[in-house]
Amino acid sequence: MILLNRLILSPNCPLSQCFPIHHRLNPNYNSSSMAIASPSTPTFSASFRCTRAQSTRFFLRSAASIRSHRTRRCRLTISSGLNSSKPSDAGGSVSPDNGDLQYELQHEFSPQRSKGSPVFVTLPVDVVNYSGKVRRWKTMLQSFRALAAAGVEGVVMEVWWGLVEREEPGVYNWQGYIDIVALARRCGLKVQAVMAFHQCGTGPGDPYWIPLPQWVLEEMKRDPDLAFSDRLGRRNTEYLSLGCDILPVLHGRSPIQTYADFMRNFRDTFRPFLGLTITVIQVGMGPASELRYPSCSSHKLTRTWQSHELGEFQCYDKYMLASLNACAREIGMHEWGNGGPIGTENLTHNPEHTEFFKSNGSWNTPYGKFFLEWYSRMLLLHGERICKEAESIFRGIEVNKLAKVAGIHWHYGTQSHPSELTAGYYNTWIRDGYLPIIRMFCRYGFTLCCTCFEMQDADEKQKNPVSSPEGFLRQLLLNARICGIPLTGENSGASLDDKSFRQVLRMSKFYSDGLENLPFSFNFVRMGKDLFQYDNWVRFTRFVRQMSNGNNFRAKLDFGMKVAAACPC
């Protein structure tokens, strides 16, 4: 039997070969350096030193209460090589020798977790490489320690299907993710694990390219209709078509069965960590782990407001068409089952110049309502199938389950909300398309995750008059309050200015004000070298403290309506 931080593993456990993790991650690690301190309440101070010509010093002093009996005194240097594949001696680190900014953090390693809203930080996409090993482990260790000292609750770890089950079905390589979880535990951080069943990046030339598993791509070559298709015949391989959700198209298994087997193997492999270090399981349900169609490429999604992209309906693979045709025949309207709407025009067209999306367009006709109800219902059914599997797999385990909705706001000020419609959200000025999704998450005990928390209408409307990230987010937050569902917020871009952080605080209060029993947390996306730059780090740590203490911030709220904190789910 192996004992690690009160975690006992049997010899047959899949994790037993990876401990003690410090021997694998750091060959120079000396276990005798771990100091066992008395359970008194120490203080810690953090100093950041700038080695430029005019150095700057500042000290953060705060009281920290001990969560465990172990206290470790650490001295570390934060590297800025998180987004670089260079080794630390090849110009990817911060050191006095290259004239960059160096931070030294000296503290009693006993991170404080205050009551309030915990903050998590999403790890770099490429934290695990194709060989299943942790990249830049030394930088990662230093970064984890800095996050813990700043009061961050934990990290968000994307677990890529295309890396874990890469070569052949049913063969999983979890080793890199095991190392990260063990490293987080060692540093006193929690972990949110994202079951990422989608593609990352744009192609082999993308430094963050992670495709679907090779054996899945081979199946797609044999049957191209496993991929989504738009009206122009363009295939999208970011995520498997949900039209084949329950068909045995993957070596005798359906996609839903394949996702369930992946989650089940994850549960069995990481069982010693579940509820202790791994506290949240986010279940991917589409591109970018969001419950949506790939109406436009994910890499463009964060900047689509610049082109006002409408998106394309993804219903032209044979499996989606078969479902549409069957529904049309059911109501005796055979001609409605031959494909998506006509008159959607160009991706970047003004919606008022299209026959379908304009204010008095066919989206609000009997045909439009039929199609949009079918299209959104298929997405909702896909989400429910995955929620049902996840609820069954993680039943009885003390982890929170989380699902994410996309923040598509650039046509929110129009009547038809075209970019939301093509993504699968039947949300218009006369219909709430998010409440059915939130109710479904509520039924299966999921937490809702949504983005755009740092965005403000005043900024976005200067670029796009019909955009409204605040309007979109308020609609989701009010629905979440009505349903009494826990919430996790995210930022859309890596904004590190005070204005963005203040907006996150404001919107978090919009949701949680007056609701004592509905937890809120925030995921900062994502960790990189910019986060540890001097001014950014000062702002970020201040934000973490403000989130931890709800009494530090008060927002003026005007809901315009009274909402109940219970949902007839």
C-alpha positions in Angstrom: 0.0 0.0 0.0 1.2 3.5 -0.8 0.4 6.4 1.4 0.4 10.0 0.0 -1.1 12.9 1.9 -3.5 10.5 3.6 -4.5 9.0 0.2 -4.2 5.2 0.2 -3.9 3.3 -3.0 -4.1 -0.4 -3.4 -1.5 -2.1 -5.6 -4.1 -2.8 -8.2 -5.2 0.9 -8.5 -4.2 2.5 -11.8 -2.7 5.4 -9.9 -0.4 3.3 -7.7 2.4 3.4 -10.3 2.5 7.2 -10.4 3.3 7.9 -6.8 5.1 9.5 -5.2 4.6 12.0 -8.0 7.5 14.3 -6.9 10.0 11.6 -7.9 8.6 11.6 -11.4 8.2 15.3 -11.8 11.4 16.5 -10.2 14.4 14.2 -10.1 16.1 16.5 -7.6 13.2 16.5 -5.2 14.2 15.7 -1.6 11.4 14.5 0.5 13.2 15.5 3.7 12.6 19.1 2.6 8.9 18.9 3.5 8.5 20.6 6.9 5.7 19.6 9.2 4.6 22.7 11.1 2.4 23.0 14.1 -1.2 24.0 13.4 -0.8 27.6 14.3 -2.1 30.5 12.2 0.9 32.0 10.3 1.0 35.0 8.0 2.5 35.1 4.6 4.1 37.8 2.5 4.7 37.9 -1.2 7.4 40.1 -2.7 7.7 40.6 -6.5 11.0 42.0 -7.7 11.6 43.8 -11.0 15.1 43.4 -12.3 14.8 46.2 -14.8 16.8 49.5 -14.4 14.1 50.9 -12.2 13.0 48.1 -9.9 9.7 48.0 -8.2 8.9 46.3 -5.0 5.6 45.6 -3.4 4.5 43.4 -0.5 1.2 41.7 0.0 0.6 40.8 3.6 -2.5 39.0 4.8 -3.5 36.5 7.4 -3.9 33.0 6.3 -5.6 30.3 8.2 -4.4 26.7 7.9 -6.5 24.2 6.1 -4.2 21.3 6.9 -1.4 20.5 9.3 1.2 20.8 6.7 3.0 24.1 6.1 5.8 24.5 3.6 8.2 27.5 3.2 8.8 28.1 -0.5 10.9 30.5 -2.6 10.0 30.4 -6.2 10.5 32.3 -9.5 7.5 32.7 -11.8 8.5 31.8 -15.4 6.8 33.5 -18.3 7.4 30.5 -20.6 3.9 29.1 -20.2 3.0 29.7 -23.9 6.4 28.8 -25.2 7.7 25.4 -26.1 11.3 26.6 -25.4 13.1 25.2 -22.4 13.8 27.6 -19.6 17.4 28.1 -20.8 16.4 28.9 -24.3 14.8 32.3 -23.8 11.4 31.1 -22.6 11.9 32.0 -18.9 12.2 35.2 -17.0 15.6 35.8 -15.5 17.9 38.7 -14.7 20.2 37.6 -17.5 17.7 38.4 -20.2 16.5 41.6 -18.6 12.9 40.5 -18.3 10.7 40.8 -15.3 11.4 38.4 -12.5 9.1 37.7 -9.6 10.2 36.1 -6.4 7.4 34.9 -4.1 8.3 34.0 -0.6 5.6 32.8 1.7 4.4 30.2 4.1 2.7 27.7 1.8 -0.7 27.5 3.4 -3.2 28.9 0.9 -6.3 30.4 2.4 -9.7 29.6 1.1 -12.2 32.2 2.2 -15.9 32.1 2.0 -17.3 33.7 -1.0 -16.9 33.0 -4.7 -13.9 30.7 -5.5 -11.8 31.5 -8.5 -10.3 28.8 -10.8 -7.7 29.3 -13.5 -7.8 27.4 -16.8 -4.5 25.8 -17.7 -2.8 26.2 -21.1 -4.3 24.1 -23.9 -1.0 22.3 -24.5 -0.2 21.4 -20.9 -0.1 17.8 -21.9 1.7 16.8 -25.1 0.9 14.1 -27.7 3.0 11.7 -25.7 0.8 12.1 -22.7 3.4 14.0 -20.7 3.2 17.3 -18.8 5.0 20.1 -20.6 7.2 22.5 -18.7 6.5 20.8 -15.4 8.9 23.1 -13.5 7.1 26.2 -14.7 3.8 24.5 -14.0 4.9 23.7 -10.4 6.0 27.3 -9.8 2.8 28.6 -11.3 0.6 26.3 -9.2 2.3 27.5 -6.0 1.8 31.1 -7.0 -1.9 30.6 -7.7 -2.3 28.8 -4.4 -0.5 31.7 -2.5 -2.8 34.2 -4.2 -5.9 32.4 -2.9 -7.0 30.8 -6.1 -9.2 27.8 -5.4 -7.9 25.6 -8.2 -7.3 25.0 -11.9 -9.4 23.9 -14.9 -7.8 21.0 -16.7 -9.1 20.2 -20.2 -8.9 16.4 -20.7 -8.7 15.9 -24.5 -10.4 12.9 -26.0 -8.0 13.2 -29.0 -5.0 12.7 -26.7 -6.3 10.1 -24.2 -8.0 7.7 -26.6 -6.0 8.7 -29.5 -4.8 5.5 -31.2 -7.5 2.9 -30.8 -10.9 2.6 -29.2 -11.0 1.7 -25.6 -7.3 2.3 -25.0 -6.8 5.3 -22.7 -3.6 7.1 -21.7 -4.3 9.3 -18.6 -0.7 9.7 -17.4 -0.2 13.4 -18.1 -3.5 14.3 -16.5 -2.7 12.1 -13.5 0.5 14.0 -13.0 -1.3 17.4 -13.2 -3.9 16.3 -10.6 -1.2 15.0 -8.3 0.7 18.3 -8.7 -2.4 20.3 -7.9 -3.0 18.2 -4.8 0.6 18.7 -3.7 0.2 22.5 -4.1 -3.2 22.6 -2.3 -5.3 23.3 -5.4 -8.6 21.8 -6.5 -9.2 20.6 -10.1 -12.0 21.0 -12.5 -11.7 18.3 -15.2 -13.3 19.1 -18.6 -14.3 16.1 -20.7 -13.3 17.7 -24.0 -14.8 15.6 -26.8 -14.1 18.2 -29.5 -11.3 19.3 -31.7 -9.0 22.1 -30.7 -7.3 24.5 -33.2 -7.7 24.9 -37.0 -5.3 22.3 -38.4 -1.9 20.7 -38.2 -0.1 24.0 -38.5 -1.9 25.4 -35.4 0.4 25.2 -32.4 -2.6 24.1 -30.3 -3.9 21.6 -32.8 -5.6 18.6 -31.1 -7.8 16.7 -33.5 -10.4 14.0 -32.6 -8.9 10.5 -32.0 -7.2 9.1 -35.1 -9.5 6.1 -35.3 -12.5 8.4 -35.3 -11.0 10.5 -38.1 -10.5 7.2 -40.0 -14.2 6.4 -39.5 -15.1 9.9 -40.8 -13.1 9.2 -44.0 -15.2 6.1 -44.6 -18.4 7.9 -43.7 -18.1 11.7 -44.2 -21.6 12.2 -42.8 -20.3 11.6 -39.3 -19.2 15.2 -39.6 -21.6 18.2 -39.6 -22.3 19.8 -43.0 -23.8 23.1 -44.0 -26.0 24.0 -47.1 -22.8 24.5 -49.2 -21.5 21.0 -48.4 -18.7 22.2 -46.2 -17.8 19.6 -43.5 -17.0 20.5 -39.9 -14.9 18.0 -38.0 -14.8 19.8 -34.7 -17.4 17.5 -33.2 -19.4 14.5 -34.3 -22.8 15.1 -35.8 -25.4 14.7 -33.1 -27.6 13.1 -35.8 -25.8 9.8 -35.2 -25.8 10.1 -31.4 -27.3 6.7 -30.8 -26.1 4.8 -33.9 -23.3 2.2 -33.7 -21.0 4.1 -36.1 -17.8 4.0 -34.1 -16.5 0.4 -34.2 -19.9 -0.9 -33.0 -20.4 1.8 -30.4 -22.5 5.0 -30.7 -21.0 8.4 -30.0 -23.0 8.6 -26.7 -21.7 5.2 -25.6 -18.2 6.2 -26.5 -18.4 9.4 -24.5 -19.9 7.4 -21.6 -17.1 4.8 -21.7 -14.5 7.6 -21.6 -16.1 9.2 -18.6 -16.5 5.8 -16.9 -12.8 5.0 -17.4 -11.9 8.5 -16.1 -14.0 7.9 -13.0 -12.3 4.5 -12.3 -8.8 5.8 -12.9 -9.2 9.0 -10.9 -11.4 7.6 -8.1 -8.9 8.3 -5.3 -8.9 12.0 -6.3 -12.7 12.5 -6.9 -14.3 14.7 -4.2 -10.9 15.5 -2.7 -8.8 17.2 -5.4 -11.1 16.8 -8.4 -14.3 18.7 -7.3 -15.9 19.5 -10.6 -16.5 17.5 -13.8 -17.4 19.7 -16.8 -19.0 17.5 -19.5 -18.3 18.6 -23.1 -21.4 18.6 -25.3 -20.2 20.3 -28.5 -17.5 22.5 -30.0 -15.4 24.3 -27.3 -17.2 22.0 -24.8 -20.3 24.1 -25.2 -23.8 22.8 -25.9 -24.2 24.2 -29.5 -23.8 23.4 -33.2 -20.5 24.4 -34.9 -22.4 27.1 -36.9 -19.1 28.9 -37.3 -15.6 27.7 -36.5 -14.7 27.9 -32.8 -11.4 29.7 -33.5 -13.5 32.5 -35.1 -16.1 32.5 -32.4 -14.3 35.0 -30.1 -14.1 37.6 -32.9 -17.2 37.0 -34.9 -18.7 40.3 -33.7 -16.1 41.9 -35.9 -17.7 40.4 -39.1 -21.2 40.1 -37.6 -21.2 36.5 -38.8 -24.6 34.9 -39.0 -23.4 31.3 -38.9 -24.8 28.4 -41.0 -27.4 25.8 -40.0 -25.6 22.4 -39.6 -28.3 20.0 -40.8 -27.1 18.6 -44.1 -25.4 15.4 -43.2 -27.5 12.3 -44.0 -28.3 11.6 -40.3 -29.6 15.1 -39.5 -31.5 15.1 -42.8 -33.1 11.8 -42.0 -34.3 13.1 -38.7 -35.7 16.3 -40.2 -37.4 14.4 -43.0 -39.1 12.1 -40.5 -40.4 15.0 -38.4 -41.8 16.7 -41.5 -43.5 13.5 -42.6 -45.1 13.2 -39.2 -47.0 16.5 -39.6 -47.7 15.8 -43.3 -45.4 18.5 -44.7 -43.0 16.4 -46.7 -41.5 19.4 -48.5 -40.2 20.8 -45.2 -37.9 17.9 -44.7 -35.5 18.4 -47.6 -33.0 20.7 -45.8 -32.6 23.9 -43.9 -34.2 27.3 -44.6 -33.5 29.1 -47.9 -32.9 32.8 -47.8 -30.2 32.7 -45.1 -27.8 34.3 -47.6 -24.1 35.0 -46.9 -22.4 34.3 -43.6 -21.5 38.0 -43.1 -24.7 39.4 -44.7 -26.8 42.0 -42.8 -29.6 39.9 -41.4 -32.1 42.6 -42.5 -31.1 41.8 -46.1 -32.0 38.1 -45.8 -35.3 36.5 -46.4 -35.2 34.2 -43.3 -33.6 36.4 -40.6 -35.0 39.8 -41.3 -37.4 41.3 -38.8 -40.5 40.1 -40.7 -38.7 37.1 -42.2 -39.7 33.5 -42.5 -38.2 32.6 -39.1 -41.5 33.6 -37.7 -43.7 31.7 -40.2 -45.1 28.2 -39.5 -42.3 26.7 -41.6 -39.6 28.7 -39.7 -41.1 27.7 -36.3 -41.2 24.1 -37.4 -37.6 24.0 -38.5 -36.2 26.0 -35.5 -38.1 23.9 -33.0 -36.7 20.7 -34.6 -33.2 22.1 -34.8 -33.1 23.3 -31.2 -34.9 20.1 -29.9 -32.1 18.0 -31.5 -29.5 19.9 -29.6 -31.5 19.7 -26.3 -31.9 16.0 -26.8 -28.2 15.6 -27.4 -27.5 17.5 -24.1 -30.0 15.4 -22.2 -28.5 12.1 -23.4 -25.0 13.2 -22.2 -26.4 14.6 -18.9 -28.2 11.3 -18.2 -25.0 9.3 -18.8 -22.9 11.6 -16.7 -25.4 11.7 -13.9 -25.4 7.9 -13.8 -21.6 7.5 -14.0 -20.8 10.0 -11.2 -23.8 9.2 -9.0 -22.8 8.9 -5.4 -19.5 10.7 -5.9 -19.0 14.1 -4.3 -18.2 16.1 -7.5 -20.2 18.8 -9.1 -21.2 18.3 -12.7 -21.1 21.3 -15.0 -22.3 22.1 -18.6 -21.6 25.1 -20.6 -23.7 27.4 -22.9 -22.0 29.5 -25.5 -22.0 33.3 -25.3 -23.3 34.4 -28.7 -24.3 38.0 -28.3 -23.5 39.8 -31.6 -27.1 39.8 -32.9 -28.8 39.9 -29.6 -30.3 43.4 -30.4 -32.2 42.1 -33.5 -35.6 40.4 -33.5 -34.5 37.1 -34.9 -31.1 36.7 -33.1 -29.7 34.9 -36.2 -26.3 33.8 -34.8 -28.0 32.2 -31.9 -30.5 30.4 -34.1 -27.8 28.8 -36.2 -26.0 27.7 -33.1 -29.1 25.9 -31.9 -30.5 28.4 -29.4 -34.1 29.1 -30.5 -33.9 32.5 -28.7 -35.7 35.5 -30.3 -37.3 38.7 -29.1 -40.5 36.7 -28.5 -39.1 33.4 -27.3 -36.8 32.3 -24.5 -34.4 29.7 -25.9 -32.2 29.3 -22.9 -34.8 28.4 -20.2 -35.4 24.8 -21.6 -31.7 24.2 -21.6 -31.2 25.4 -18.0 -34.2 23.4 -16.8 -32.7 20.3 -18.4 -29.4 20.9 -16.6 -31.3 21.5 -13.4 -33.1 18.1 -13.7 -29.8 16.3 -13.8 -28.1 18.2 -11.0 -25.7 20.2 -13.2 -24.2 23.6 -12.7 -24.5 26.1 -15.5 -21.4 27.6 -17.0 -21.6 30.7 -19.2 -19.2 33.3 -20.5 -19.1 37.1 -21.4 -18.8 38.1 -17.7 -16.2 40.8 -18.4 -17.9 42.3 -21.5 -19.9 45.6 -21.5 -22.5 46.8 -24.0 -20.9 50.3 -24.1 -17.7 48.9 -25.5 -19.3 46.3 -27.9 -21.9 48.6 -29.4 -19.2 51.0 -30.6 -18.1 48.1 -32.9 -21.5 46.5 -33.5 -24.7 48.4 -32.6 -26.8 45.2 -32.3 -24.5 43.4 -30.0 -25.4 43.0 -26.4 -23.3 40.7 -24.2 -24.8 42.2 -21.1 -28.3 41.6 -22.3 -27.5 38.0 -23.2 -25.9 37.4 -19.9 -28.7 39.0 -17.9 -31.2 36.7 -19.6 -29.1 33.6 -18.6 -28.6 34.8 -15.1 -32.2 35.6 -14.5 -33.2 32.1 -15.8 -30.5 30.6 -13.5 -32.0 32.4 -10.5 -35.5 31.3 -11.5 -34.4 27.7 -11.7 -32.2 27.8 -8.6 -29.2 26.4 -10.4 -25.6 27.0 -9.3 -23.5 29.1 -11.7 -19.9 29.3 -12.9 -18.9 32.4 -14.9 -16.1 32.8 -17.4 -14.4 35.6 -19.3 -14.5 35.5 -23.1 -11.0 37.0 -23.6 -7.9 37.1 -21.4 -8.7 40.7 -20.2 -6.6 41.6 -17.2 -7.6 45.3 -16.7 -9.4 46.7 -13.7 -12.5 47.5 -15.8 -13.0 43.9 -16.8 -12.5 42.6 -13.3 -15.0 45.1 -12.0 -17.5 44.0 -14.6 -17.1 40.4 -13.5 -17.8 41.4 -9.9 -20.8 43.3 -11.0 -22.4 40.5 -13.0 -21.6 37.9 -10.3 -23.6 40.1 -7.8 -26.4 40.4 -10.4 -26.8 36.6 -10.1 -26.0 35.9 -6.5 -27.4 39.0 -4.6 -30.0 37.7 -2.1 -29.5 34.1 -2.9 -27.7 32.6 0.0 -27.8 28.9 -1.1 -26.8 29.2 -4.7 -23.0 29.0 -5.1 -21.2 31.0 -7.7 -17.6 30.4 -8.9 -15.5 32.0 -11.7 -13.1 30.4 -14.2 -10.4 32.8 -15.4 -9.5 31.8 -19.0 -6.6 31.2 -19.2 -3.2 30.9 -17.5 -0.3 32.2 -19.6 2.8 34.4 -19.3 0.7 37.6 -19.3 -1.0 36.6 -16.1 2.3 36.7 -14.2 3.4 40.1 -15.6 3.8 42.6 -12.7 0.8 44.8 -13.2 -1.5 42.0 -14.3 -0.6 39.9 -11.3 -1.4 42.8 -8.9 -4.8 43.3 -10.5 -5.6 39.6 -10.6 -4.7 38.9 -7.0 -6.8 41.9 -5.9 -9.7 40.4 -8.0 -9.3 37.0 -6.3 -9.5 38.7 -2.8 -12.6 40.6 -3.8 -14.3 37.5 -5.1 -13.4 35.6 -1.9 -15.0 38.3 0.3 -18.5 39.1 -0.9 -18.7 42.0 1.5 -16.0 43.9 -0.4 -18.3 44.6 -3.4 -21.8 45.8 -3.7 -23.5 46.3 -7.0 -26.6 48.4 -7.6 -29.1 45.9 -9.0 -32.3 46.6 -10.8 -33.8 43.4 -12.0 -37.0 45.1 -13.1 -38.9 42.0 -11.9 -39.1 39.7 -8.9 -37.9 36.2 -9.5 -38.4 33.1 -7.5 -35.5 31.0 -6.4 -37.1 27.7 -7.4 -37.7 26.1 -10.7 -40.4 23.6 -11.6 -37.8 21.4 -13.2 
